[in-house]
Amino acid sequence: MTHLAERRESPAPGRGQEAVKRALDIMLASALMVIAAPLLLLLLFLVRSTSAGPALFRQERLGRDMRPFTMLKLRSMHVGNDDRMHRAYVTAMLAADGEAQARDGGLFKLTDDPRVTPLGMWLRRTSLDELPQLINVLRGDMSLVGPRPMLPWEGQLLAAPYRPRFTVKPGMTGLWQVSGRSRVSMRTALELDVEYTRRRGVFLDVAILVRTVPALLRGGTS
């Protein structure tokens, strides 16, 4: 666990803190959209011009209370791929212990994935493929801070102790992302997600946002 996760558990926020969190999401996501707009337009052009297919990738994910929503990303894969490789990998990671996952490269780090384009590899490494999720934040599907948005079949694989992660909106960044990103095991990441739901609050969100920038600069997969 990280220093953030080792602090004393605090009660779940009330409506006032939830309103502040939503206001913070809207304010920061709006500002980031304006700042990142030129870069996003350039990346949309590069994705379209370097591989066949749409620039934006739309995928159903699970939101709060496991309600499905359409998540947006910059497309980082070739079109027409199936997800059998990813399903097998995630299933194996959920069954493996932390030591085995560390040897394999850690959370969600599927190395040498032939489905990923050369540009997509860079987008994933820098997490720039996630910029369109600012739209999801403004829509209210996601928050800036929260657990990673899961695919429906991933959610069905989770054991009961990990289900509390669905009591909050998924986020663009979260406690596990600032605790090692792809270098933590999947089980540790899920435990950190649950820890976040227990201790969530505006001050914790701000602390995670502050720590996200150096975490991104250190690199890792999204």
RAHU-V234805 format. One record per pair of residues at least 4 apart in sequence whose C-alpha atoms are under 7 Angstrom apart, sorted by the first residue. I is the first residue (numbers start at 1). GAP is how many residues later the second one is. If there is no record, write none. Layout:
i=I gap=GAP
i=I gap=GAP
//
This chain:
i=1 gap=4
i=1 gap=5
i=2 gap=4
i=2 gap=177
i=3 gap=4
i=5 gap=190
i=9 gap=189
i=9 gap=190
i=10 gap=189
i=11 gap=187
i=11 gap=188
i=12 gap=186
i=12 gap=187
i=12 gap=188
i=13 gap=4
i=13 gap=5
i=13 gap=187
i=13 gap=188
i=14 gap=4
i=15 gap=4
i=16 gap=4
i=17 gap=4
i=17 gap=184
i=17 gap=185
i=18 gap=4
i=19 gap=4
i=20 gap=4
i=21 gap=4
i=21 gap=181
i=22 gap=4
i=23 gap=4
i=24 gap=4
i=25 gap=4
i=25 gap=112
i=25 gap=118
i=25 gap=119
i=26 gap=4
i=26 gap=112
i=27 gap=4
i=28 gap=4
i=29 gap=4
i=29 gap=105
i=29 gap=108
i=29 gap=109
i=30 gap=4
i=31 gap=4
i=32 gap=4
i=33 gap=4
i=33 gap=101
i=36 gap=4
i=37 gap=4
i=38 gap=4
i=39 gap=4
i=40 gap=4
i=41 gap=4
i=42 gap=4
i=43 gap=4
i=44 gap=4
i=44 gap=11
i=45 gap=4
i=46 gap=4
i=47 gap=4
i=47 gap=8
i=47 gap=28
i=48 gap=4
i=48 gap=5
i=48 gap=6
i=48 gap=7
i=53 gap=26
i=55 gap=19
i=55 gap=20
i=56 gap=16
i=56 gap=17
i=56 gap=18
i=56 gap=19
i=57 gap=15
i=57 gap=16
i=57 gap=17
i=57 gap=18
i=58 gap=12
i=58 gap=13
i=58 gap=14
i=58 gap=15
i=59 gap=11
i=59 gap=12
i=59 gap=13
i=60 gap=8
i=60 gap=9
i=60 gap=10
i=60 gap=11
i=60 gap=91
i=61 gap=7
i=61 gap=8
i=61 gap=9
i=61 gap=10
i=61 gap=88
i=61 gap=89
i=61 gap=90
i=61 gap=91
i=62 gap=4
i=62 gap=5
i=62 gap=6
i=62 gap=7
i=62 gap=87
i=62 gap=88
i=62 gap=89
i=62 gap=90
i=63 gap=4
i=63 gap=5
i=63 gap=6
i=63 gap=78
i=63 gap=86
i=63 gap=103
i=63 gap=106
i=63 gap=107
i=64 gap=102
i=64 gap=103
i=64 gap=104
i=64 gap=105
i=64 gap=106
i=65 gap=101
i=65 gap=102
i=66 gap=100
i=69 gap=72
i=71 gap=62
i=71 gap=65
i=72 gap=60
i=72 gap=61
i=73 gap=56
i=73 gap=57
i=73 gap=58
i=73 gap=59
i=73 gap=60
i=74 gap=55
i=74 gap=56
i=74 gap=58
i=76 gap=40
i=76 gap=41
i=76 gap=43
i=76 gap=44
i=76 gap=45
i=76 gap=47
i=77 gap=38
i=77 gap=39
i=77 gap=40
i=77 gap=43
i=78 gap=37
i=78 gap=38
i=78 gap=39
i=81 gap=34
i=83 gap=4
i=84 gap=4
i=85 gap=4
i=86 gap=4
i=87 gap=4
i=88 gap=4
i=89 gap=4
i=90 gap=4
i=91 gap=4
i=92 gap=4
i=93 gap=8
i=93 gap=93
i=94 gap=92
i=94 gap=93
i=96 gap=4
i=96 gap=5
i=97 gap=4
i=98 gap=4
i=98 gap=87
i=99 gap=4
i=100 gap=4
i=101 gap=4
i=101 gap=5
i=101 gap=84
i=102 gap=4
i=102 gap=81
i=102 gap=83
i=105 gap=4
i=105 gap=78
i=106 gap=76
i=106 gap=77
i=106 gap=78
i=106 gap=79
i=107 gap=75
i=107 gap=76
i=107 gap=77
i=107 gap=78
i=107 gap=79
i=108 gap=74
i=109 gap=73
i=109 gap=112
i=116 gap=4
i=116 gap=5
i=117 gap=4
i=118 gap=4
i=119 gap=4
i=120 gap=4
i=121 gap=4
i=122 gap=4
i=123 gap=4
i=123 gap=5
i=123 gap=6
i=124 gap=4
i=124 gap=5
i=124 gap=97
i=124 gap=98
i=125 gap=94
i=125 gap=95
i=125 gap=96
i=125 gap=97
i=126 gap=90
i=126 gap=93
i=127 gap=95
i=133 gap=4
i=134 gap=4
i=135 gap=4
i=136 gap=4
i=136 gap=5
i=136 gap=6
i=137 gap=4
i=137 gap=5
i=137 gap=6
i=137 gap=7
i=142 gap=27
i=142 gap=28
i=142 gap=29
i=143 gap=26
i=143 gap=27
i=143 gap=28
i=143 gap=29
i=144 gap=27
i=144 gap=28
i=144 gap=29
i=145 gap=26
i=145 gap=27
i=145 gap=28
i=145 gap=29
i=145 gap=60
i=146 gap=23
i=146 gap=24
i=146 gap=25
i=146 gap=26
i=146 gap=27
i=146 gap=28
i=147 gap=18
i=147 gap=23
i=147 gap=24
i=147 gap=27
i=147 gap=46
i=148 gap=22
i=148 gap=23
i=148 gap=24
i=149 gap=21
i=149 gap=22
i=150 gap=4
i=150 gap=5
i=151 gap=4
i=152 gap=4
i=153 gap=4
i=154 gap=4
i=158 gap=4
i=158 gap=5
i=159 gap=4
i=162 gap=28
i=162 gap=32
i=164 gap=30
i=165 gap=28
i=165 gap=29
i=165 gap=32
i=168 gap=29
i=173 gap=4
i=174 gap=4
i=174 gap=34
i=175 gap=4
i=175 gap=17
i=175 gap=18
i=175 gap=21
i=175 gap=33
i=176 gap=4
i=176 gap=5
i=176 gap=13
i=176 gap=16
i=176 gap=17
i=177 gap=4
i=178 gap=30
i=178 gap=33
i=178 gap=34
i=178 gap=37
i=180 gap=4
i=181 gap=39
i=182 gap=38
i=182 gap=39
i=184 gap=4
i=184 gap=5
i=185 gap=4
i=186 gap=4
i=187 gap=4
i=188 gap=4
i=189 gap=4
i=190 gap=4
i=191 gap=4
i=192 gap=4
i=193 gap=4
i=194 gap=4
i=195 gap=4
i=196 gap=4
i=200 gap=4
i=201 gap=4
i=202 gap=4
i=203 gap=4
i=204 gap=4
i=205 gap=4
i=206 gap=4
i=207 gap=4
i=208 gap=4
i=211 gap=4
i=212 gap=4
i=213 gap=4
i=214 gap=4
i=215 gap=4
//
